[in-house]
Amino acid sequence: MRGDLLLYQSHRPLLLFLAAYAQLLVGSSVAGAATPSQREEIQQRPNIPQLPPPASCIAQCSSLPSSQEVMTHLDQLRQRHGEHIATESIGRTAEGRDVILVRLYPGNPSIRYPIVLGIFGQHGDEHDSTVLGLDLLDRLADGPPLDFEVDLIPQMNPDGADADLSGTVPPLTCRKNRRPESRAVGVDLNRNWGYGWGAGPPPSSINYPGSGPFSEAETRAVRDWLQTQSNVRLVMDVHSGQSTFDQGTVGFPFAGKEDGGLASVDRPRLAAIADNLARTLSDPADPRPALSAMQSHEVRAHVERAIRAHFPVIWPIVAWTSLPPSTIAPGSSIDWVYGTLCIPAFGLELSRPPSQAELPTYSAIVERRRQGLAMRLENWFRTRGCQLL
Ligand SMILES: [Zn+2]
């Protein structure tokens, strides 16, 4: 749900200048750097064990996977694991690519197990989300079987991902899908879902929600599939749009209402799951604040607090240049899944590799952190996730 949360593209040069100025002015740390107390804390920790090698014998996907590479990777995985893996196309995009869903069965495919659905790559420029989905799938498939079914959509927006890597648009900017409309291209799929959808930003905006709810083939594909399933117990939608101030957030519904709009009886249950996810996914070796769990509409205040901590003197200016007027996100996936289907849904916003980076820099950062992230998310599926289902 990046657009509501992070630095606007047009303000990035100014923000970088302000960050450097703030550092000079007050000796404050810049985003992502450890404060003296954090450095001290890290030094006091025992040696952090080396991460184990990837669980899968299958070659990892690249850190910038095209839709073709995703298909090839899934073919290899299916050949390796036989009847435990199945793939299907649940829809076709405006440019004719398939929206692929992968099923990882714990045992006999004919038995109806509880299902956890993971959505990755809904935004075309968040390649690390797709990488995490495939790495997680490799690990789960090669490890001991679970007692529930895991279904993944590794790349919900293949048109956007391929365009982002094509060289025909500036890299790391192709958030939307690629359907032309009103002399602009693309719809923000995570504003196009049908719960609380609202017409808002124009077609030129990175948050253009489309001409109506479910106007896009990709959102319709996932909606239609979900509506045929009666056993989905939890949905997580994985993004990487947060600023680099902390490790990220785990949000729970609702994202589209100023006051949250959640029945008080539901909040503790959703908050507990989100908190558990946040704790499990946080990297203890990362000096930045750990992932935080919150209702999605609270993210703006959270990011403001992070900016204030980094820029104690000029934080109002930085916040003014960094944050859009509202971080409320009508028409998001988690709101529809929870509001319409009553399935607990969570939006993971992992810390984004610096968005001003070129592809090689972005790729290097993804490579550095991918196995740790996949290992921790696998751990959640194998332990805490089971207990919460
Ligand atoms: Zn996103």
Residues whose N, C-alpha, C, O or C-beta is under 5 A from the ligand:
A	BS01	ZN	M1 R2 H123 E126 H239 S240 G241
